[in-house]
Amino acid sequence: MNEIPAAKIRMMQASMNCLVFGMLALIPIIGVPFGLTALWMSYFAHRCERQFWNPGKPYRVTGQLFAAVGVLVWTIVDTIWIYKIANPGG
């Protein structure tokens, strides 16, 4: 019987952590791992939302958006930087 409140608390914590890590994903160069972590937490919270109402859903959605943008942008930028460093003449 005590498992239901614990699952709800984990779901809400994952939503809040998703927002925090999603904002950290916007940091240049080092944001990609934070973004991937935020996306994983978003997945966990979303899975729990099928069973329970999540009052932290706006935080999860915002964090997921920040994480997706951060991962996409910084993966492209980091790849270009690494390519230019590896090929200085071209």
Buried (B, 14 or more C-beta within 10 A) or exposed (E): EEEEEEEBEEBBBBBBBBBBBBBBBBEEEEBBEBBBBBBBBBEBBBEBBEEEEBEBBEBBBBBBBBBBBBBEBBBEBBEEEEEEEEEEEE
